[in-house]
Amino acid sequence: MARLAGTIDQHPSAQTLFKSMSTSSFSPFRRVVVIYSVVAFLWIWLSDRAVDLLFHDHGLYPSAQTWKGWLFVGVTTVFLYVLLRRLHGQIQRAAALETASLRREAHTAALLNALADGSGEAIFAKDLEGRYLLFNREAAYWTGQAPENVLGRDDRVLFPEEQVQVIQANDRRVMAQNSTQTFQEVLDTRQGQRICLATKGPLHDENGVRGMFGITRDITAMVVAQRQLESSERGYRLLFEANPHPMWVFDRATLRFLAVNEAAMLRYGYERSEFLGMTIEDIRQPKNVPVLRQMLADIEQVNLRDIANLGVWTLRAKDGGFLEVEILTSKIDFEGHPARLVLAQDVMERNRVARERDAAHQQLQAVLSRITDAFMSTDIDQRLVYVNDKVALLAGRASPDEMLGQVVWDVFPEAVGTPFEAAYWRACATGQLTVAEDWYPPWGLWLEVRLFPSGEGVSAYITDISDRKRSEQALLQSQNDLTKLSTQLMAQERLTARRIGQALHDHLGQQLGSARLYLDVAMAQAAAADPATPARDPLAQVSALLDGAIAEVRHVLRDMRPPLLEDQGLAAALDNELRLSPAQDMGLHVALELGAAVRGLRWPDAVEYASFMIAREAIGNAVRHAQGSCIRVSLDGEPGHLSLRIEDDGVGLEPADLQGRPGHLGMLGMRERAAAMGARLAIERGAYGGTVVALTLEVAP
């Protein structure tokens, strides 16, 4: 009972219950009081009359009054006990009925609360002033507000003012019209702004409308999906109408046309109304109608919703002509009709192109099978998709077909890790032609492989370059031999020039000088003996010839043995060459630029001699042919490096003359001297005109 009472006391309606019990129980108490009052009055009045009649002895009168009082107490006590027991039974029965009703109400309320909190939709109730009376768990989750923070307050605790105005207007409309209505409301929730569908109705009691209830569900995804569907439908209709291929929709049950696009009307010549009055059988040859019906029945039976390819059909146009088309179809629902969407692709041109492509492919295969080079192609998985007879022959296979479908590295495992494999992957990565050369031991050949992307794979031309490699090696050997020979010849030239120069200087030069002295003495004696003798004229002529011979010998000596070269080095010899050059007599400006470390620096004799001779030839060419105004010679270097540059501002060389002009050996001689000492010689046009001769040499220590 205590547990029950506690339960009842804690119930919000307990006070109302006891008030009703008190009010309803007041009448029995009042009846008990009235009956008791009447009985007591009658007892007192009648008992007094009875005592007066029964006891005439006044001595017994007090005792009689006493016994009368005790009898009154006993009778009234029994009477009150009976009345109160009956009243107590009535009160207990009434309390039991009220308690049972209260428990049923509490159970119903708990069940309603459980249903509300277990619902996946927001459920709420409000009073006439818009204050929340009920706010379930889902509503709390949506808004991020606990129920205790919302109950007793209005919508402003949950939503912005502009949304509150809309919500309250809808609430007032529901209560004013006393009807359940549905509204679409945009609300700010913890998940952002959502589109909600709110169903609201009035709450009643015996006095009429006392508030309203509502159930709100989030329909954002549905609304977005609906909008996307509408957008997709508009897009599909646009694609249907604007598609360049003929398209139509037909009823799956009646095969009647339901819609056609502009391309279909243009291609087949029917108006839209004519199409809509026909079935798809009407544009087919009669012999193909049974096949069409069977094919449609087959694809309906398997309930295929994907695109189905019905193959190639011959369809009839309005002018009686026939079109060869490929039919693609898919199930759709069209304006409430089970239908099929059809795309009819004209394949007449495609078939013609395919035939031409097949013929070209066969011709290409015939050409590739007859070329002398090996040729093969791979796909994206490095599998061979084409191999000509030459590849099969080199690989020792009986037929190219044996190699098709195999991974190229399984067929040629020795190529893995070679420049050929590196070139293959480089061609794949860059999408550009890649060339690799290497010795391929399995075939015993030097191969040049030209790889280029083709489709999703790589194609390769394989050329046997063994003969070329042997020729290149022979040429390289010949060049090396020629270089050695040139080196020996230039060394011999230098020694020979030194010997001849020495001989000319020591013998012929001295003899010519002695002859000149003797001639001078003879001429002096002749003049002293007879000044008028005619012998002086021949002697004078001989003297002039001797002077010319001596000058020529000195010039030859300077050419054969560059002054200062052996004694002071290349820098001093170049400076002297420019001073003695006829360039200054011709009005040309000549300049020598020396690096900071060049003065006093010496290189090997052969290097200085060849460099000087190249510079002399270049300076002479500039003086004779450049037609410029300036010649600049630059020398720089260090013990292990030499850099020599001769440039002018003249007319420059034509591109055809950069390697030398026919009949002129000057440039050839410069190149041979540079090659003999392992130097790099560049002869080219200057950036602003003229000619530049640049010699670069790395000198071995």
C-alpha positions as CSV (number, residue, x, y, z in Angstrom):
1,M,0.0,0.0,0.0
2,A,2.8,2.4,0.8
3,R,4.3,1.6,-2.6
4,L,0.9,2.2,-4.2
5,A,0.3,5.3,-2.3
6,G,3.7,6.6,-3.1
7,T,3.0,5.9,-6.7
8,I,-0.4,7.7,-6.5
9,D,1.1,10.6,-4.5
10,Q,3.8,11.0,-7.2
11,H,1.2,11.0,-10.0
12,P,0.4,14.5,-11.2
13,S,-3.3,13.8,-10.9
14,A,-3.2,12.5,-7.2
15,Q,-4.5,15.8,-5.7
16,T,-7.4,15.9,-8.1
17,L,-8.2,12.3,-7.2
18,F,-8.4,12.9,-3.5
19,K,-10.4,16.1,-4.0
20,S,-12.9,14.2,-6.0
21,M,-13.0,11.4,-3.4
22,S,-13.6,14.0,-0.6
23,T,-16.4,15.6,-2.5
24,S,-18.1,12.4,-3.4
25,S,-17.7,10.9,0.2
26,F,-19.3,13.9,2.0
27,S,-22.9,12.8,1.6
28,P,-22.6,9.5,3.5
29,F,-21.0,11.4,6.5
30,R,-23.8,13.9,6.4
31,R,-26.4,11.1,6.5
32,V,-24.6,9.5,9.5
33,V,-24.7,12.8,11.4
34,V,-28.4,13.4,10.6
35,I,-29.4,9.9,11.5
36,Y,-27.3,10.0,14.7
37,S,-28.8,13.4,15.6
38,V,-32.4,12.1,15.1
39,V,-31.8,8.9,17.0
40,A,-30.1,10.7,19.8
41,F,-33.0,13.2,20.0
42,L,-35.6,10.5,19.9
43,W,-33.6,8.4,22.5
44,I,-33.4,11.3,24.9
45,W,-37.0,12.3,24.5
46,L,-38.5,8.8,24.6
47,S,-36.1,7.5,27.3
48,D,-37.1,10.4,29.6
49,R,-40.8,9.7,29.0
50,A,-40.2,6.0,29.7
51,V,-38.2,6.7,33.0
52,D,-41.0,9.0,34.2
53,L,-43.6,6.3,33.5
54,L,-41.7,3.4,34.9
55,F,-40.1,4.8,38.0
56,H,-42.3,6.7,40.4
57,D,-39.8,6.4,43.2
58,H,-37.6,9.4,43.1
59,G,-34.8,7.5,44.9
60,L,-34.4,5.2,42.0
61,Y,-34.6,8.0,39.5
62,P,-30.8,8.8,39.4
63,S,-29.9,5.2,39.0
64,A,-32.4,4.9,36.2
65,Q,-30.9,8.0,34.5
66,T,-27.4,6.5,34.8
67,W,-28.4,3.1,33.3
68,K,-30.3,5.0,30.6
69,G,-27.0,6.9,29.7
70,W,-24.9,3.8,29.6
71,L,-27.5,2.1,27.5
72,F,-27.5,5.1,25.1
73,V,-23.7,4.9,24.8
74,G,-23.9,1.2,24.0
75,V,-26.7,1.5,21.5
76,T,-25.2,4.5,19.7
77,T,-21.8,2.9,19.7
78,V,-23.1,-0.2,17.9
79,F,-25.2,2.0,15.7
80,L,-22.2,4.3,14.8
81,Y,-20.0,1.2,14.2
82,V,-22.5,-0.3,11.8
83,L,-22.9,3.0,9.9
84,L,-19.2,3.8,9.8
85,R,-18.3,0.3,8.7
86,R,-20.7,0.6,5.8
87,L,-19.3,4.1,5.0
88,H,-15.7,2.7,5.1
89,G,-16.6,-0.1,2.7
90,Q,-18.1,2.4,0.3
91,I,-15.0,4.7,0.6
92,Q,-12.6,1.7,0.0
93,R,-14.6,0.6,-3.1
94,A,-14.5,4.1,-4.5
95,A,-10.8,4.5,-3.8
96,A,-10.1,1.1,-5.4
97,L,-12.0,2.2,-8.5
98,E,-10.2,5.6,-8.6
99,T,-6.8,3.9,-8.1
100,A,-7.4,1.4,-10.9
101,S,-8.5,4.3,-13.2
102,L,-5.4,6.3,-12.2
103,R,-3.1,3.3,-12.9
104,R,-4.7,2.8,-16.3
105,E,-4.2,6.5,-17.1
106,A,-0.5,6.2,-15.9
107,H,0.0,3.1,-18.0
108,T,-1.5,4.8,-21.0
109,A,0.6,7.9,-20.5
110,A,3.8,5.8,-20.2
111,L,2.8,3.9,-23.3
112,L,2.2,7.1,-25.2
113,N,5.6,8.5,-24.0
114,A,7.3,5.3,-25.0
115,L,5.7,5.4,-28.4
116,A,6.6,9.1,-28.8
117,D,10.2,8.6,-27.8
118,G,10.6,5.5,-29.9
119,S,9.3,7.2,-33.0
120,G,11.7,8.2,-35.7
121,E,9.8,11.4,-36.3
122,A,9.6,14.5,-34.2
123,I,6.3,14.5,-32.1
124,F,5.2,17.5,-30.1
125,A,2.2,19.2,-28.5
126,K,1.5,22.9,-27.7
127,D,-1.0,24.8,-25.7
128,L,-3.1,27.7,-27.0
129,E,-0.2,30.1,-26.4
130,G,2.2,28.0,-28.4
131,R,4.1,26.7,-25.4
132,Y,5.4,23.1,-25.7
133,L,3.6,20.5,-23.6
134,L,5.3,17.5,-25.3
135,F,8.7,17.3,-27.0
136,N,9.9,13.8,-27.8
137,R,13.4,12.4,-28.1
138,E,13.6,12.7,-31.9
139,A,12.5,16.3,-31.8
140,A,15.3,16.9,-29.2
141,Y,17.8,15.2,-31.5
142,W,16.8,17.3,-34.5
143,T,16.9,20.6,-32.7
144,G,19.8,19.8,-30.4
145,Q,17.8,21.0,-27.4
146,A,16.9,18.9,-24.4
147,P,13.2,18.5,-23.6
148,E,13.5,20.2,-20.2
149,N,14.9,23.3,-22.0
150,V,11.9,23.4,-24.3
151,L,8.8,22.4,-22.3
152,G,6.9,25.4,-21.2
153,R,8.5,27.7,-23.9
154,D,7.6,28.5,-27.4
155,D,9.3,28.1,-30.8
156,R,11.6,31.0,-30.4
157,V,13.9,28.9,-28.2
158,L,14.4,26.6,-31.2
159,F,14.2,28.5,-34.5
160,P,15.0,32.0,-36.0
161,E,12.3,34.6,-36.0
162,E,11.3,34.3,-39.6
163,Q,10.8,30.6,-39.3
164,V,8.9,31.1,-36.0
165,Q,6.4,33.4,-37.8
166,V,5.7,30.7,-40.4
167,I,5.3,27.9,-37.8
168,Q,3.0,29.9,-35.6
169,A,0.9,31.0,-38.6
170,N,0.4,27.4,-39.5
171,D,-0.4,26.5,-35.8
172,R,-3.1,29.2,-35.6
173,R,-4.6,28.1,-38.9
174,V,-4.9,24.5,-37.6
175,M,-6.6,25.6,-34.3
176,A,-8.8,28.2,-36.0
177,Q,-10.1,25.7,-38.6
178,N,-10.2,22.9,-36.0
179,S,-8.8,20.4,-38.6
180,T,-5.7,18.4,-39.2
181,Q,-3.5,19.9,-42.0
182,T,-0.1,19.2,-43.5
183,F,2.5,21.9,-44.2
184,Q,6.0,22.0,-45.7
185,E,8.4,24.0,-43.5
186,V,12.0,24.9,-43.8
187,L,13.7,24.6,-40.4
188,D,17.2,25.1,-39.0
189,T,18.4,21.9,-37.3
190,R,21.6,20.6,-35.9
191,Q,22.2,19.0,-39.4
192,G,21.7,22.3,-41.1
193,Q,18.7,23.7,-42.9
194,R,16.2,20.9,-43.7
195,I,12.9,20.6,-45.5
196,C,10.3,19.1,-43.2
197,L,6.7,17.9,-43.7
198,A,4.7,18.8,-40.6
199,T,1.2,17.2,-40.0
200,K,-0.6,19.3,-37.3
201,G,-4.0,18.8,-35.6
202,P,-6.1,20.3,-32.8
203,L,-6.2,19.0,-29.2
204,H,-9.6,18.9,-27.5
205,D,-11.1,18.5,-24.1
206,E,-14.7,19.0,-22.8
207,N,-14.3,22.7,-23.2
208,G,-13.2,22.6,-26.9
209,V,-9.8,23.2,-28.5
210,R,-7.1,23.4,-25.9
211,G,-4.0,23.3,-28.1
212,M,-2.5,21.4,-31.0
213,F,-0.2,18.4,-31.7
214,G,2.2,17.8,-34.5
215,I,4.3,15.1,-36.2
216,T,7.3,16.4,-38.3
217,R,9.4,14.3,-40.6
218,D,12.6,15.2,-42.6
219,I,11.8,15.1,-46.4
220,T,14.9,16.9,-47.5
221,A,16.3,13.8,-49.3
222,M,13.0,13.1,-50.9
223,V,12.6,16.7,-52.1
224,V,16.2,16.8,-53.5
225,A,15.6,13.5,-55.2
226,Q,12.4,14.7,-56.6
227,R,14.1,17.8,-58.0
228,Q,16.9,15.7,-59.4
229,L,14.3,13.4,-61.0
230,E,12.6,16.4,-62.5
231,S,15.9,17.7,-63.7
232,S,16.9,14.3,-65.1
233,E,13.6,14.0,-66.9
234,R,14.1,17.4,-68.5
235,G,17.6,16.3,-69.4
236,Y,16.5,13.0,-70.8
237,R,13.8,14.6,-72.8
238,L,16.3,17.1,-74.2
239,L,18.7,14.3,-75.0
240,F,15.8,12.4,-76.7
241,E,14.7,15.3,-78.8
242,A,18.2,16.6,-79.7
243,N,19.8,13.2,-80.3
244,P,21.2,13.1,-83.9
245,H,20.3,9.4,-84.1
246,P,16.6,8.4,-84.7
247,M,14.9,7.5,-81.4
248,W,11.4,6.5,-80.5
249,V,9.3,5.1,-77.6
250,F,6.8,2.3,-78.2
251,D,4.2,0.6,-76.0
252,R,5.4,-2.9,-74.9
253,A,1.8,-4.3,-75.0
254,T,0.5,-2.8,-78.3
255,L,3.9,-2.0,-80.0
256,R,2.4,1.4,-80.9
257,F,4.6,4.4,-81.2
258,L,4.3,6.7,-78.2
259,A,7.0,9.3,-79.1
260,V,9.5,10.0,-81.8
261,N,12.3,12.5,-82.1
262,E,13.2,14.9,-84.9
263,A,16.0,12.7,-86.3
264,A,13.5,9.8,-86.7
265,M,11.1,11.9,-88.6
266,L,13.8,13.4,-90.8
267,R,15.5,10.0,-91.5
268,Y,12.3,8.0,-92.2
269,G,10.2,10.7,-93.8
270,Y,7.1,10.3,-91.6
271,E,5.4,13.1,-89.8
272,R,4.9,12.8,-86.0
273,S,1.2,12.1,-86.3
274,E,1.9,9.4,-88.9
275,F,4.4,7.7,-86.6
276,L,1.9,7.9,-83.6
277,G,-0.7,6.1,-85.8
278,M,1.6,3.1,-86.5
279,T,3.3,0.3,-84.7
280,I,6.9,-0.7,-84.9
281,E,5.9,-3.7,-87.1
282,D,4.7,-1.2,-89.8
283,I,8.3,-0.1,-90.6
284,R,9.6,-3.6,-90.9
285,Q,9.6,-6.1,-93.7
286,P,6.7,-8.6,-93.3
287,K,9.1,-11.5,-93.1
288,N,10.9,-10.0,-90.1
289,V,7.7,-9.4,-88.0
290,P,7.6,-12.9,-86.4
291,V,11.2,-12.7,-85.6
292,L,10.6,-9.3,-83.9
293,R,7.7,-10.6,-81.9
294,Q,9.7,-13.6,-80.7
295,M,12.7,-11.4,-79.8
296,L,10.6,-9.0,-77.8
297,A,8.9,-11.9,-76.0
298,D,12.3,-13.3,-75.1
299,I,13.6,-10.1,-73.6
300,E,10.4,-9.5,-71.7
301,Q,10.5,-13.0,-70.3
302,V,14.0,-12.5,-68.7
303,N,12.8,-9.1,-67.4
304,L,15.9,-7.4,-68.8
305,R,16.1,-3.7,-67.7
306,D,19.5,-3.0,-69.1
307,I,20.1,-1.9,-72.6
308,A,19.5,-4.8,-75.0
309,N,21.1,-5.0,-78.5
310,L,18.5,-6.4,-80.9
311,G,21.1,-6.6,-83.7
312,V,20.9,-5.2,-87.2
313,W,17.5,-4.7,-88.9
314,T,16.2,-3.5,-92.2
315,L,13.6,-0.8,-91.7
316,R,11.3,0.8,-94.2
317,A,11.2,4.5,-94.8
318,K,8.1,6.4,-96.1
319,D,9.5,6.7,-99.7
320,G,9.8,2.9,-99.9
321,G,13.5,2.8,-99.3
322,F,15.1,0.6,-96.7
323,L,17.6,1.5,-94.1
324,E,20.1,-0.9,-92.4
325,V,20.1,0.0,-88.6
326,E,21.3,-1.4,-85.3
327,I,18.6,-1.4,-82.7
328,L,19.4,-0.7,-79.0
329,T,16.4,-0.8,-76.6
330,S,15.7,-0.4,-72.9
331,K,12.6,-0.6,-70.7
332,I,11.1,2.6,-69.4
333,D,7.9,3.9,-67.9
334,F,6.5,6.5,-70.3
335,E,3.6,8.6,-69.0
336,G,2.2,5.6,-67.1
337,H,2.7,3.2,-70.0
338,P,5.1,0.2,-69.8
339,A,7.3,1.1,-72.8
340,R,10.6,0.7,-74.5
341,L,13.1,3.3,-75.6
342,V,14.7,2.6,-78.9
343,L,17.9,4.0,-80.5
344,A,18.3,3.2,-84.2
345,Q,21.9,3.7,-85.4
346,D,22.4,3.7,-89.1
347,V,25.1,1.1,-89.8
348,M,25.2,1.3,-93.6
349,E,28.1,3.8,-93.5
350,R,29.7,2.1,-90.5
351,N,29.6,-1.2,-92.4
352,R,31.1,0.4,-95.4
353,V,33.9,1.9,-93.3
354,A,34.4,-1.4,-91.5
355,R,34.8,-3.2,-94.9
356,E,37.3,-0.6,-96.0
357,R,39.1,-0.8,-92.7
358,D,39.2,-4.6,-92.9
359,A,40.6,-4.3,-96.4
360,A,43.2,-1.8,-95.3
361,H,44.1,-4.0,-92.3
362,Q,44.6,-7.0,-94.6
363,Q,46.7,-4.9,-96.9
364,L,48.7,-3.5,-94.0
365,Q,49.3,-7.1,-92.7
366,A,50.4,-8.1,-96.2
367,V,52.8,-5.2,-96.3
368,L,54.1,-5.8,-92.8
369,S,54.6,-9.5,-93.5
370,R,56.8,-8.6,-96.6
371,I,59.0,-5.9,-95.1
372,T,62.6,-6.9,-94.5
373,D,62.5,-5.5,-90.9
374,A,61.0,-7.3,-88.0
375,F,57.8,-5.7,-86.8
376,M,55.6,-6.5,-83.8
377,S,52.9,-4.8,-81.6
378,T,51.8,-5.3,-78.0
379,D,48.7,-4.3,-76.1
380,I,48.4,-2.5,-72.8
381,D,49.2,-5.8,-71.0
382,Q,52.5,-6.2,-73.0
383,R,50.9,-9.1,-74.9
384,L,51.8,-9.6,-78.5
385,V,48.9,-8.7,-80.8
386,Y,50.8,-8.7,-84.1
387,V,54.0,-10.4,-85.2
388,N,55.3,-10.5,-88.8
389,D,57.2,-13.4,-90.4
390,K,60.6,-11.8,-89.8
391,V,60.1,-11.8,-86.0
392,A,59.0,-15.4,-86.0
393,L,62.0,-16.3,-88.1
394,L,64.5,-14.6,-85.9
395,A,62.8,-16.0,-82.8
396,G,63.0,-19.5,-84.2
397,R,59.2,-20.0,-84.3
398,A,57.4,-21.8,-87.0
399,S,54.6,-19.3,-87.3
400,P,53.8,-15.8,-85.9
401,D,50.6,-17.3,-84.6
402,E,52.6,-19.2,-82.0
403,M,53.6,-15.9,-80.4
404,L,50.3,-14.1,-80.4
405,G,48.8,-13.5,-76.9
406,Q,52.0,-14.1,-75.1
407,V,53.8,-11.5,-72.9
408,V,56.6,-10.0,-74.9
409,W,59.1,-10.5,-72.1
410,D,58.2,-14.2,-71.9
411,V,59.0,-14.6,-75.6
412,F,62.2,-12.5,-75.4
413,P,63.4,-13.0,-71.8
414,E,67.0,-12.0,-72.7
415,A,65.7,-8.4,-73.5
416,V,64.8,-7.8,-69.8
417,G,67.2,-5.4,-68.2
418,T,68.6,-4.3,-71.5
419,P,68.3,-0.9,-73.2
420,F,65.4,-2.4,-75.2
421,E,63.3,-2.8,-72.1
422,A,64.1,0.7,-70.9
423,A,63.2,2.1,-74.2
424,Y,59.9,0.2,-74.2
425,W,58.8,1.7,-70.9
426,R,60.0,5.1,-71.9
427,A,57.9,5.0,-75.0
428,C,54.9,4.0,-72.8
429,A,55.5,6.8,-70.4
430,T,56.2,9.6,-72.8
431,G,54.0,8.6,-75.7
432,Q,56.9,9.4,-78.1
433,L,59.2,7.6,-80.5
434,T,62.1,6.0,-78.7
435,V,65.1,4.4,-80.3
436,A,67.5,1.9,-78.7
437,E,70.6,0.1,-80.1
438,D,72.3,-2.8,-78.5
439,W,73.9,-6.2,-79.1
440,Y,71.3,-9.0,-78.7
441,P,73.2,-12.2,-77.9
442,P,70.4,-14.8,-78.6
443,W,70.3,-13.6,-82.3
444,G,74.0,-12.7,-82.5
445,L,73.1,-9.4,-84.1
446,W,73.3,-5.7,-83.5
447,L,69.7,-4.4,-83.4
448,E,68.1,-1.0,-83.7
449,V,64.6,-1.0,-82.1
450,R,62.3,1.9,-82.9
451,L,59.4,1.9,-80.4
452,F,56.4,4.1,-80.8
453,P,52.9,4.1,-79.0
454,S,50.1,2.6,-81.1
455,G,46.7,2.5,-79.6
456,E,47.0,1.3,-76.0
457,G,50.2,-0.6,-76.6
458,V,53.6,-0.2,-78.3
459,S,54.8,-1.2,-81.8
460,A,58.4,-1.9,-82.6
461,Y,60.5,-1.9,-85.8
462,I,63.5,-4.2,-85.3
463,T,66.3,-3.6,-87.8
464,D,69.5,-5.6,-88.1
465,I,72.3,-3.0,-88.0
466,S,75.2,-5.4,-87.7
467,D,76.7,-4.4,-91.1
468,R,76.3,-0.7,-90.1
469,K,78.0,-1.3,-86.8
470,R,80.8,-3.1,-88.5
471,S,81.2,-0.3,-90.9
472,E,81.1,2.3,-88.1
473,Q,83.7,0.4,-86.2
474,A,85.8,0.1,-89.3
475,L,85.3,3.9,-89.9
476,L,86.2,4.6,-86.3
477,Q,89.3,2.5,-86.6
478,S,90.2,4.3,-89.8
479,Q,89.6,7.7,-88.2
480,N,91.8,6.7,-85.3
481,D,94.5,5.5,-87.7
482,L,94.2,8.7,-89.7
483,T,94.4,10.7,-86.5
484,K,97.5,8.9,-85.5
485,L,98.9,9.3,-89.0
486,S,98.0,13.1,-88.9
487,T,99.7,13.4,-85.5
488,Q,102.8,11.7,-86.9
489,L,102.8,13.8,-90.1
490,M,102.4,17.0,-88.1
491,A,105.2,16.0,-85.8
492,Q,107.3,15.1,-88.8
493,E,106.2,18.4,-90.4
494,R,107.3,20.3,-87.3
495,L,110.7,18.5,-87.3
496,T,111.1,18.9,-91.0
497,A,110.2,22.6,-90.8
498,R,112.7,23.0,-88.0
499,R,115.4,21.3,-89.9
500,I,114.7,23.1,-93.1
501,G,114.5,26.4,-91.2
502,Q,117.7,25.6,-89.5
503,A,119.3,24.7,-92.8
504,L,118.1,27.9,-94.5
505,H,119.2,30.0,-91.6
506,D,122.5,28.4,-91.0
507,H,123.6,27.7,-94.6
508,L,121.5,29.4,-97.4
509,G,120.9,32.5,-95.3
510,Q,124.6,32.9,-94.4
511,Q,125.7,32.1,-98.0
512,L,123.3,34.7,-99.4
513,G,124.5,37.2,-96.8
514,S,128.2,36.5,-97.7
515,A,127.4,36.8,-101.4
516,R,125.7,40.1,-100.7
517,L,128.8,41.4,-98.8
518,Y,131.2,40.3,-101.6
519,L,128.9,41.9,-104.1
520,D,128.9,45.2,-102.2
521,V,132.8,45.0,-102.1
522,A,132.9,44.4,-105.8
523,M,130.6,47.2,-106.5
524,A,132.6,49.6,-104.3
525,Q,135.9,48.6,-106.0
526,A,134.3,49.1,-109.5
527,A,133.0,52.5,-108.6
528,A,136.4,53.5,-107.2
529,A,138.3,52.3,-110.3
530,D,136.1,53.8,-112.9
531,P,132.9,55.5,-111.8
532,A,131.6,55.6,-115.3
533,T,132.1,51.9,-116.1
534,P,128.9,50.2,-117.3
535,A,129.6,47.1,-115.0
536,R,127.8,48.8,-112.2
537,D,124.3,48.2,-113.6
538,P,124.5,44.4,-113.7
539,L,126.0,44.4,-110.3
540,A,123.1,46.5,-109.0
541,Q,120.6,44.1,-110.5
542,V,122.4,41.2,-108.9
543,S,122.3,43.1,-105.6
544,A,118.6,43.6,-105.8
545,L,118.0,39.9,-106.6
546,L,120.0,39.0,-103.5
547,D,118.0,41.4,-101.3
548,G,114.8,39.8,-102.6
549,A,116.2,36.3,-102.0
550,I,117.2,37.2,-98.4
551,A,113.8,38.7,-97.7
552,E,112.1,35.6,-99.0
553,V,114.3,33.3,-97.0
554,R,113.4,35.3,-93.9
555,H,109.7,35.1,-94.7
556,V,109.9,31.3,-95.2
557,L,111.8,31.0,-92.0
558,R,109.0,33.0,-90.2
559,D,106.4,30.7,-91.7
560,M,108.2,27.5,-90.9
561,R,109.5,28.5,-87.5
562,P,107.1,31.0,-85.9
563,P,109.2,33.6,-84.1
564,L,109.1,33.4,-80.3
565,L,107.0,30.2,-80.2
566,E,109.7,27.8,-79.1
567,D,111.4,30.3,-76.8
568,Q,108.5,32.3,-75.2
569,G,105.4,30.3,-75.9
570,L,102.0,30.6,-77.6
571,A,100.9,34.0,-76.2
572,A,104.1,35.7,-77.3
573,A,104.0,34.1,-80.7
574,L,100.3,35.2,-81.3
575,D,101.2,38.8,-80.2
576,N,104.1,38.8,-82.7
577,E,101.9,37.3,-85.4
578,L,99.4,40.1,-85.1
579,R,102.1,42.8,-85.1
580,L,103.6,41.4,-88.3
581,S,100.2,40.8,-89.9
582,P,99.3,42.9,-93.0
583,A,96.0,43.6,-91.2
584,Q,97.2,46.9,-89.7
585,D,98.6,48.0,-93.1
586,M,95.1,47.4,-94.5
587,G,93.4,49.6,-91.8
588,L,92.0,46.7,-89.7
589,H,91.8,46.9,-86.0
590,V,93.5,43.8,-84.4
591,A,93.4,42.9,-80.7
592,L,94.8,40.1,-78.6
593,E,93.0,39.3,-75.3
594,L,94.9,37.1,-72.9
595,G,93.5,35.4,-69.8
596,A,95.0,36.4,-66.4
597,A,97.0,33.1,-66.1
598,V,98.1,32.8,-69.7
599,R,101.2,35.0,-69.7
600,G,104.2,32.8,-69.2
601,L,102.0,29.6,-69.3
602,R,103.4,26.8,-71.5
603,W,101.6,23.8,-73.1
604,P,103.2,20.9,-74.9
605,D,105.2,21.9,-78.0
606,A,102.8,20.0,-80.3
607,V,99.8,21.7,-78.8
608,E,101.3,25.1,-79.0
609,Y,102.4,24.5,-82.6
610,A,99.0,23.2,-83.8
611,S,97.1,25.9,-82.0
612,F,99.4,28.6,-83.5
613,M,99.0,27.3,-87.0
614,I,95.2,27.2,-86.6
615,A,95.2,30.8,-85.3
616,R,97.5,31.9,-88.2
617,E,95.1,30.3,-90.8
618,A,92.1,31.9,-89.2
619,I,93.7,35.3,-89.0
620,G,94.8,35.0,-92.6
621,N,91.3,34.1,-93.8
622,A,89.8,37.1,-91.9
623,V,92.4,39.4,-93.5
624,R,91.8,38.1,-97.0
625,H,88.1,37.3,-97.1
626,A,86.1,38.8,-94.2
627,Q,85.9,42.3,-95.5
628,G,85.5,43.5,-91.9
629,S,87.0,46.2,-89.7
630,C,88.1,44.2,-86.7
631,I,89.9,41.0,-85.8
632,R,89.9,39.8,-82.1
633,V,92.0,36.9,-80.8
634,S,91.3,35.5,-77.3
635,L,93.5,33.1,-75.5
636,D,92.7,31.6,-72.1
637,G,93.4,28.5,-70.1
638,E,95.4,26.8,-67.5
639,P,97.9,23.9,-67.4
640,G,95.2,21.3,-68.2
641,H,93.0,23.4,-70.5
642,L,93.4,25.6,-73.6
643,S,90.8,27.9,-75.1
644,L,91.5,29.9,-78.3
645,R,89.0,32.1,-80.1
646,I,89.4,34.1,-83.3
647,E,86.5,36.2,-84.5
648,D,85.9,39.0,-87.0
649,D,83.0,41.4,-87.9
650,G,83.0,40.7,-91.6
651,V,80.5,39.3,-94.0
652,G,80.8,35.8,-92.4
653,L,80.7,32.4,-94.1
654,E,77.7,31.0,-95.9
655,P,76.3,27.8,-94.3
656,A,77.6,25.7,-97.2
657,D,81.1,27.0,-96.7
658,L,81.4,26.2,-93.0
659,Q,82.9,22.8,-93.8
660,G,85.3,24.4,-96.3
661,R,85.1,25.4,-100.0
662,P,86.1,23.1,-102.8
663,G,89.7,23.6,-103.7
664,H,90.5,25.4,-100.4
665,L,92.3,23.3,-97.8
666,G,92.7,25.9,-95.1
667,M,89.6,24.8,-93.0
668,L,90.4,21.2,-93.7
669,G,93.9,21.7,-92.4
670,M,92.6,23.4,-89.2
671,R,90.2,20.5,-88.6
672,E,93.0,18.0,-89.1
673,R,95.3,19.8,-86.8
674,A,92.6,20.0,-84.1
675,A,91.7,16.3,-84.5
676,A,95.3,15.2,-84.4
677,M,95.7,16.7,-80.9
678,G,92.2,15.7,-79.7
679,A,90.8,19.2,-79.6
680,R,87.3,20.4,-80.5
681,L,87.1,23.0,-83.3
682,A,84.0,25.0,-84.0
683,I,83.7,27.2,-87.1
684,E,80.4,29.1,-87.2
685,R,78.8,32.4,-88.0
686,G,78.9,35.0,-85.2
687,A,75.7,36.1,-83.3
688,Y,76.0,39.6,-84.9
689,G,77.7,38.6,-88.2
690,G,81.3,37.6,-89.1
691,T,83.0,34.3,-88.4
692,V,84.0,32.7,-85.1
693,V,86.7,30.0,-84.9
694,A,86.8,28.4,-81.5
695,L,89.4,25.8,-80.4
696,T,89.0,24.0,-77.0
697,L,91.4,21.4,-75.7
698,E,91.7,19.4,-72.5
699,V,95.4,18.8,-72.1
700,A,96.5,15.5,-70.4
701,P,98.7,16.2,-67.4
